[in-house]
Amino acid sequence: MPSIKDIMQTMDYGPAPESNTEVKDWLSRHAAGIGHFIDGKFVVPDGPMVDVIDPAHDTVLAKLAIAGPAEVDAAVKAARAAGPKWAALPGHARAKYLYAIARHVQKRERFLAVLETMDNGKTIRESRDLDIPLVARHFYHHAGWAELLESEFPDHGPVGVCGQVIPWNFPLLMLAWKIAPALAAGNTVVLKPADLTPLTAFAFAEICAEIGLPPGVVNIVQGDGETGALITGHKDVDKVAFTGSTDVGRAIRKQIAGSGKKLSLELGGKSPFVVFEDANLDDAVEGVVDAIWFNQGEVCCAGSRILVQEGVAETFFAKLRARLETLRIGDPLDKCVDVGAIVSQKQLSRINDLLAQGAAEGAVLHQSSAQLPGTGSYCAPGFFTGTAPAHTVSQVEIFGPVATTTTFRTPAEAAILANDTRYGLAASIWSQNIDRAIDLAASVKAGVVWINATNLFDAGAAFGGYRESGFGREGAREGLLEYLVPTGFKQGKSRPAPVLTPDVTPFGGTSTAPEIDITAKLYIGGKQVRADGGQSYTVMGKSGAVGQAALGNRKDIRNAVEAAAKASGWSGVTAHNRAQVLYFFAENLSQRRAEFETLLTDCTGVSLKAATEEVEATIRRAFWYAAQADKFDGAVHATKSRHVTLALHEAFGVMGLVCPDEMPLLSMMSLVLPAVAMGNRVVVIAAQSHPLIAARLYQVLETSDVPAGVINLITGARDTLARTLADHTEVAALWYCGDAKGTAMVEEASVGNLKTVWTDGGMMRDWRDPVQGQGRDFLCRATQVKTIWLPYGA
Amino acid sequence: MKHDFPRMVGTAFTPDWFDGINVNRSAAERRAATLTTRRSVKKEWQAAWLLKAITCIDLTTLAGDDTPGRVQRLCAKARNPVRADLLEAMGVGPITTGAVCVYPTMVPHAVKALAGTGIPVASVATGFPAGLTPLPIRLAEITYAREQGAQEIDIVITREYALTGQWSALYDEIAAMREACGDAHMKAILATGDLSTLTNVYKASMVAMQAGADFIKTSTGKEAANATLPVSLTMVRALRDFRDRTGQIVGFKPAGGLSTAKHAMAWQFLMKEELGSRWLENDLFRIGASSLLGDIERQLEHFVTGRYSASNRHALA
């Protein structure tokens, strides 16, 4: 050891190890194996075990059981059995349990932090100062939601049994994000931690036992991806929540398509970190430290694509290179270390392969020159220069401590580059010009935006992605909704297949011919157009054929989506403007009541009274959504001091709406109105059996100042068209009201871009009922929440 | 002072270097807050760091009731800041504080008390602490302090110039003071508590360096807000930018409010992280303090004996 005199010369930091004695004792008590926690009991099955590795030293920490079908089944059964009693508890009773969990996490904070660091390789600074405090905060916040559930969410109830699968990068924090809202809302849980990092979840199970949580409310099963698939695919699981890679997220979406399970996905990202010339560069450099060099870059929302304005790029890179050299890399249990170990050797070699590929494609890698420890999975942090969007490393998640960099010239170009990705999880924007920063915050496609900051989290602010970064939110009111379902109305009957099968051959029977022949067309981009295939199908009414409708095909869908994509101005106009258009539509429809009443009776065979009611309900609905257009307007969340945290309700962009046969006018407009009120542009597949309603409706749209491309109406074979819409990667969200088979089909087809899909599970609704046919739920489903963090200080 | 670099000469007034600068307060605060959570020194290392901190202290008395006797006592402490038995136990030879800092009329008493020790006497000047006496008088005060034997002069700036954006006037004033300092090293006190914004702090730092300040210093100790880590971070970043642009080496002195060993280490982390280990030596880093030394002594005794210490076991300043 150097003498004090020597140290006064070198002024080195020296070792500052956090003690892990208690954790080692705990591990030796569990040397027999880390097992499952099912129905309140700890189970260590016989069967083969896998090693749990300390990635900082490549040593074995524990043996881990792997659950098979029997254990998963037992866990789901326990959760199911515990459900009714748990859900029936007063909110206050559940709040007391969640409060006790939060308290106990705090009482064990040092133990949990050390255990997390040993299991994951993350630095003790981060597990101590970030992970564990956020875990406690999450349980406190949700103890509050449990308390307030009845008053804040009337007519909502728990989903049921939640199957939750979490990743290895923030093991206990991700557990908290999953379990806290589920329990608050009255659900029961089967959770599987990552097999690389199962230890804090096991310690959490001990805390559940310690506080006397009723058996079966929380079940933890250990295992790998196969175990995860057993949980997500289990027939008695009602809700699946997954955080992890986009590939696995896609597989889960496919696996449970058509099952009726509620699903939320938090997936990968390639988040932009945008540095404008007027940013404070030193502050932005520290932002990079907190972004890609945080948690060894194993962060789904890491600012991994650095975009720098060209004029300051060289200065910024020089500062980054200098900052790299002051990062300390090494034993994560040392309190003086900034970058710890990568979670596993396998993950490390994946990172190294990508770094080699980046270099092979011509990019220059700048890495810290620090000496890495001889054993353990370590990766020197760094960044690439010379990376263009076309490079592999600019597109795929490295999930390690290395960012790419690209320069831009103008704010407009920054926005284009920022959005040039399949993902949409987060964005970090650095500028001292508030106009410029908020302008980019508004245009970036990301669920979370940090202005002059990065990786800020709070239980009171929603977290989650746009695009292929998944759907659903965690945290805040928005996140709680993922664990609730509307109640208070009776489920309808199964929706039958459309009564009319499109037939394009001449119809030999009698038909009610108008005085002058009517050509029903499609309505695309504000124009009436003939079907691309040059075909029409016969439409049958109550007394024979009532006309012909255009038979839309793939290309018509393509053209309609293109038109809708172009009509992006609609998302930018004021909510007042959108309301005016909806009111005007109601006004014009009202003038043509008689015409639509006749059309409805002729086409659907309903009584005049029923038709009158349907038209009236449609007009009222237009008023209701016009009223909502400027009122369903987001929130400002109470998070940290001196941080404005905004939750914006943003339109998806292009939405696909697939309409049912029943009440063809009202059901179609019940879907169209909330979507366009919120600023979406829609491609509508009208009722297959009653296409003439849509074909008449575009005349009303044309007179109502609906801008071209905002509402596009396609008629034809519902599910053939729906598949193309569900496949289309420009379509960001899809609502499907067809049958059960079609529901499964669109959910499965949606994996291309992981669009949000909302269906009614093939069950008919009573569209006249304001609870089933309209409401906030529709508006929630028509928007995605963008959380913007704006710290401030003079 | 040891110098392995040429003395600071400053540059022409160059507003381009700070005009576009805009410090983000919350980002600077986040960085400042994690400096102390990212770094930690323990045991022998902590003892070494604290001993090093003592060598950087400008042991200070700046009170209206200062007397020759009071100054003499302070100087005795500066010569022997740590009990000899503790130093021996740590295997370290004699050390002294970096300097003694007093009002101009106390300079002759301090010079006398420190004769032969090599410990420099620093004098505040230029109408300390408000700096609102006429410039010729302020310059004359510098000359007086020098004539009395002060080797270092801690000047105060005219806050008005910073608050109203008269940067060129500020430059001229500091340059004149630097000229008056001659061979004595000049520390420019920015009185950051009065400047309010970190952007002002950065700009004032840059102007002071352009005008030739050997050190930039945070506070007089008399403002409502003393030295803080975010302010210090902003100043050392300016210092770093100046170094990178000109190759000239400038020192940094936080003053006011640094009263515990923990504070001393926090500022040492700041210096090492933002500027490098060279800026932990007392020719580039000073801590203006009075009660800090007592707390460090207690920590050192705890290190040596394993027992928590009491203040009456250490000689008063």
Interface residues (C-beta under 8 A of the other chain):
Chain A: M1 P2 S3 I4 K5 I7 M8 T10 M11 D12 Y13 G14 P15 A16 R125 D129 D278 A279 N280 D282 D283 A284 E286 G287 D290 T326 K335 C336 D338 Q432 N452 A453 R642 H643 P791 Y792 G793 A794
Chain B: G20 I21 N22 V23 N24 R25 S26 A27 A28 E29 R30 R31 T37 R38 R39 S40 V41 K42 K43 E44 W45 A47 A48 W49 L51 K52 M90 G91 V92 G93 S196 T197 R237 K272 E273 S277 L280
